[in-house]
Amino acid sequence: MQAKQTENLCPHGQAALKFRKIVRRAFRELRRCGVTEVMAFNSATNVYRLHQPKMPERDSQLNVAEWME
């Protein structure tokens, strides 16, 4: 059971990567609607954190930033 919990917190784990598409789409759609880059990024980070609530906020931001590159 401990391995699964570790996987969920790993920024490159399978559980985190399955949300990459969702997070990137949220960012892209918000930008397309004219939302500023900062607001779209913050919203995408919130989407990520809804799926990974135990992930520290800073780590969530770093993961989302990496995916936006």
N, C-alpha and C positions, 0 to 999 in steps of 0.2 A: 504494500500500500504506500509506503514511503517513496518508492520510485515514481509512482504516478504523481504524487504531490510535487516532487522535484521537477518532473517534466512540465507540469503546468506553470511553474515559475520560471523555467528556463526560457530566455528570450528567443532562442533558436529551436526550441523544442517543437515537436509535431503539433501539440495543442495550440501553441501560440501562432504558428504559421497558418493554421487553418482560418484564422481571423484576418490575415493579411489582405485578402481580397476585399473583405467587407470594409475594413478600415480605409483602404486606398479608394474604394468606390465612394465612401462617405466624403472624403476629402475632395475628390474630383468633382462630384456632383455639387457640392457646396461652392466650389470655385466657379463652376459653370454658371451658377445662379448669381454670381457677383459678390459672394461673401469674401471678405479679405482673407489673405493667406493665413494670418495669425488666428483668426476666428475659426477657419476651416481646420487648421491644425489642432486647435484646442478641442473642437468637436470630434474630430477623428480620434484624438486621445481618449475622450470620454467614451466613445463607442468601444474602443479597445478595453477600457477599464470596466465596462459593463460585463464583458466576457471574461476578464481576468481581474476580479475585484481584489485579490490578495497581492497583486503586483504593486510594488511601491510606485507612487506617482512619477518620480524621476525616471525610473526604469521604463515605465510605460511611455513617457515622452521620448526617451532615447530609442525605443523600439519603433515607434511611429515615425520618428525623424529618419531613421535608417530606411524604413520602407518607402518613404517619400523621395528618396534619392534616385 
